[in-house]
Amino acid sequence: MRDVAVVGFAQRQMPVFDGSPTCVELLVPIIAEAYEQTGFTKVDIDFWCSGSSDYLAGRAFSFVAAVDAIGPTPPVAESHLEMDAAWALYEAWLKIQTGQADTALVYGFGKSSAGVLRRTLALQLDPYTMTPLWPDTVSLAALQARLGIDAGLWDEKAMAEVVQRSLTDAEKNEYAVRSGGSSVADLLARPVYADPLRKHDCAPVTDGAAAIVLAAGDRAREASDRPAWISGITHSVDALHLGSRDLTRSPSAARAGAGVDLDEVEVAELHAPFSHQELILRTELGLGSAVQVNPSGGPLAANTMFAGGLIRIGEAARRIWDGSAGVTLGHATAGPLLQQNLVCTLEVR
């Protein structure tokens, strides 16, 4: 296996697109920031891979338009996934492993405020039995949370504790859409939004984009004084039909976690769009109380669709770069109710 590291990371997360720029206008400065961090230029990038959704953008082949952010010449090797860009990172990692590239730039973007996100995401459900009913993501998450409470797996206080910690940590994150610590009692006193969820239990609608630069071997050492080396990466998927799985669990997260070594993880960035889902993920991944979870504030502070999972990997890499941790975990999820999960462990060497 080739040694591959995260050597650059840039992001923008915001409640709405300021002045409604196009995705190209948003991506250009982010890619420029990634260049500045690594010292690379366009000609140094062997492979480009992106993650986004035409459904979310509301027009066909929006990802093709976004390629304009790369520049038309010279020609590039490029690929795209209709998926969170964390999976684009996985494809880029594989491309490097095969020897077809030594460097890659991965980016993801989404403009969630262009429509009603909680309804748009019903399109990811089974098209025959679920989508015609248009059950929105918040209502489905509320059912999941209620099942866990009724089973005694967690309670509303535990959910509020997740929120309180996340929003307090988010005060240090310039890209947080929502931040500001509050007491658990104050959070529980707020009105119910979709029983048993309150608005702070749900990730805010977030527009934005992110980019990560990968490099192998000596190219990584050229780009960074302290590369975040990928020590393990894998992903797994559960059944799409919600009635065919226990919604209080995420077996695919457990399987993905079993594919990497999590014993030495000090910091974990978990892509949990709802507070109770962090509790599920901690259990499925076997993360103990000593592991610091979502020091960036996590998805409850900002959650750009189709870049939120990539951002978790980028935030995990930042803990390596700043020396606050030696081993970190970046996690991404996609699909309804933690259906698909990807884990990526990073370490200093």
N, C-alpha and C positions, 0 to 999 in steps of 0.2 A: 504493500500500500504506500502511496506517495504521501508525504507530509504536506498538509494543506492548512493554511491559516487565514483567519479574518484579519485584514490589515487596514481596512477603512470602513467607516460607517457614517452616514449622514441621514438626517430625517427632518421633516416638517410635519407637525400635527396641529390642527386648528379646528375650531367649531364649524367654520364655513370658509370657502375659498375667498380670501380677501380680494375684492374686485373681480371675482369669478375668473381667474386666469385659466387657461387651458392646462391640461396635464403636462404638455410639453413645456409651457412657461414655468410650471412648478418644478419639473425634473431638471431643467438645465442648470440652475444654481446648485441643486443637490449633487448632481454628477460632477460639477466643477469643484465642489467642496471635497468630494471623494478623491479627485485628482490631486488637490492641494495637500490632503493628508498623506497620500502615498508617494507623491512625486511622479506618479504615472501620468501619461497623456493618452489620448485615444489610441494611438498606435501601439501602446503597451498592453492593451486589453485584447486577449485572444478570443474571448467568448462573452457574449451578452445574453442574459436571460431575464425575463420579466414575468410578473404575475399581476393580473388585473381581471376585471369582469366587464364584458360588453353589456350584460344585463344592467349592471350598476351604472355604467356610463350612459345607457339609453340609446346607444347607436352601434351599428355593426362595425367591426374591425377598428374599434377605438385604440386597440393596442398597436395597430399598424401606424396610426397617426403619432402615437407616443414615441415611435422609433425616430421621429424627427429630432428628438432631444439628443440622440447620439450624434447625428450629423450624417449627411448623405454620402460623403466621400472621406477617406477611401472606404470601400465596401467592408462590411463586418459579418462575422458569423453570429447569428442571432436566433433565439428561440423564445417561445412564450407559452405560459400555462394559464388556463382559466382557473386560477387557484391562488391562495395566499403565496406571496413571493418566497416564503420559507421553503416551499417545495421547488421553486425555481433555483434556490440556493442548492438544494439537494441535486438537482439536475446538473448544475454547474460544477459541483463537487465531483460528480461522476465523470463529467467531461474531462476534468483535470486528471482524475484517476486513470482514465484510459490513455493518457498521454497526448490527447488531441489539443490540449491547451495547458498553459502554465499559469495563466491569470484569467480572471473572470470578473465581470461587474454584474451584480444582480440588483434589480430594482422592482418595486411594486408601488401601485398608486390606486387611489379610490376617492370618488367624490360622493360620499354617502348623502350629503344634504340635497342632492339633486332630486331626490324622491323620498318616499316614505320607506326607510330602510327596513323596518320590522316587517313590512308587507312584501317588499321586494325579495327578501331572503326566503319567503315561502316557496320561491321557485326552485330551491335546492332540495325540496322534499320529493317523495315519491310522486311522479306526475299523474298516477292513476287513482291512488287512494287518499293522498294527503293534500297535494297542491290545490285540487278543486275546492277544498274546504277553506283554504287560505288561513290556516292557523299561523299567527305571527310569532316571531322568535321570542318576544318577551312573554307571551302567554304560555308557550311551550316550556320556557325556562321556569316559569312560575309553577307549572305542573311538576317539573323535575324537583324543584326546591321543596314543594309540599310533600312529595313522596319521601324525600329524605327526612323531613321533619317528622312525618307520621311514623317512619320506621325507626326513629330515635337515633339517626346517624349524625344529625346536627340540629341546631335550633337557631332561632332568629338572632339570639345574642352572639353566637359564633359567627354568623354572617356579618353582623354589625362590626365585630372585632376585625374582620378582614378589611372592611371598608375603612374603618377608622385608621388602621395602620397604613393602608394604601394611600389615602388622601393626605395623610400627614407626610409620608415620604415624597409625595408628588409635589410638595412645596419647593423641593430642590430641583425639580425638573422643568426647565424653561418651555418644554413642549407640551406640558400637561394642559389639557382642556378644562379639567376639573381638579381642584386641590383645596386644601384647607382642612386641617384636623378638627374633629369634633368629638365630644365624649360619646361613648357607646350609648349611654342613656338618652342623649339628645338625638342620636340617629334613630333609635327605636321609637322615639316620640313622634317622628315624622309620619305623614300619612302613607298608607299603603297604596301602591301604584297598580300592581297586579298580584293579588294575594298569593304568597306572602312577601313578594318583592316590593321594596320601596325604590324610588328612582335612583338612589345612590347605589343600590345593589346591581344596577345595570350599567354597562359601559356606555359612555356618552357617544352620540353620533359625531363622528370625527372625519374631516377631510384631510388629505395629505398624501405624502409619499415618503419612501425611504430607499436607500441604496447601500449595498455592502460590496466591498472588494475582497476577492479571494486571490491568494497567490500560493504557489507551491515552492517548497525548498528555499533555495537561495534568493529567489525573487521575493519571497515573503520577508526575508531578513534585510533585503535592500529597501523595502517599503516601510518597515517598522522596526523600532528598537526592541519592542516587546510584542511579537506577534501572538495572537490568540489562536493556538493550534487546535484544530478539530481532532479530538481524540476518539470520537464516536458520533455517528449520526444514523438514524433509522426512523422509519415511520410505519404505521399500521392503521387499519380501518375496520370499523364495526359495520354491522348490517344497517342499511338505510331505513328499513321499516322500524318505526319507533316501538311497535308492539312486540317486536321479536327480541328485544334486549332489556335488561334491567337498567332503567334510566338513572338509578342512584349510583351506578358504577360506570367506568369507562375501560372495558377490557383492552381496547386498542392502545390506550395510554400505558397500561401495565405491560402489554407486550412490547411496545416501543421502548419503555424503560428497561425492560429485561435485556434489550439488545445492546445496551451501553453500560459502562461502569459508573454507578451513581454514588459509590461509597464515600468518595472524597469531596463531593460537591459542597461548596461553601455558600454559594449564591445561586438561586434559581429564579429565572424570569419566566413565569408561567402565563400562558395566554388563556386566561379565564375571563370571558366577557361578563360573567355574572358571579357575584360573591361566593355563592355556594359551590360553584364549579372549581374554585381554588381549593376548597376542602376536599372535593372528590379527587382532584389531581394530586394533592399532597399524599393522600392515602394510596392511590394507585401507583405512584412513583416511589413510595416508601420514604418520603423526605421527613426527617426528624425535626424536632424543634430547634436544633442547632443551625439548620439551614436558613439563611436569610432569604425571604421570598419577596420578589418585586420591589427592590429598593428604588426603582424608578417611579413607582406608583402603579405600574402595570396597566392593564386594559381598563380598569375602573377609572383611571385618570385620563386616558386617551386611547382610542382604538380605531385607527385607520383601517377600513376594510381592505383586504388583500395586501396589506403591508404590516398589519399588527403583529403577525407571527414573525416576520422578518425582523421587525423592530425588537422583539424579545431576544433574538439571537444577537443583534447588534448591541443591545444593552448589556447582555451577558459578556460580550467581548470587551466592552468598556471597563468592566470590573477587573479584567485581566490587565488591560493597558494601564490603568491608574494604580495598579498594585494593591488594590483592596481585597483581591482574592486570587488564589492560585488555580482553582478549579471551579468552573461555573457551568450552569445548564441553561440553555435556551430552548423553549418549548413553543410549539405552534399548534393550533387546532383549526379545523375547518368542518363544514357540514353541520347538521343540527345536533345540538346537545352533546358536544364532544365526540362526534362520530369518528373523526379522523384526527390523528395525533402524530406529531413529529417531534423528536427530541435530538438535541445536538449538544454534546459536551465539549467544553473548551478548556485548555490548560496552558500554563506557561512552561517553557522548557529551557 
